[in-house]
Amino acid sequence: MTGSAQDGPESQRQIGNKTQRYKLALDAALKKLGSPYKALVAFTDVVKDAKDGQEYTEAKMNGFPEAATGDRFEGDEYRFLIVASKFQTGFDQPGAFGR
């Protein structure tokens, strides 16, 4: 078991906060560069941002249902996948290791 899984819910919230912040920062950077590519996130549960109190989910951040994340990542549009706490729940995305 990884350290993050052993550390419990508090650590999961910290991981989630970082995940959603990475996604927002990467989206902004890609937009600034004029890149045609987009980023996806894959994480479990609801993350409440400690700074602004806003709640984030994978579906809300990606803009489509969680079950579609793997299929969307297989397309040409999405080239970045930020994953946190998914491998512990059976998430499997072979394309995440290089294309």
Sequence and secondary structure as in RCSB ss.txt:
>XXXX:A:sequence
MTGSAQDGPESQRQIGNKTQRYKLALDAALKKLGSPYKALVAFTDVVKDAKDGQEYTEAKMNGFPEAATGDRFEG
DEYRFLIVASKFQTGFDQPGAFGR
>XXXX:A:secstr
  HHHHH HHHHHHHHHHHHHHHHHHHHHHHHHT S EEEEEE S EE TTT  EE HHHHHTS GGGHHHHHTS
SSEEEEEEES GGGT   GGGG  
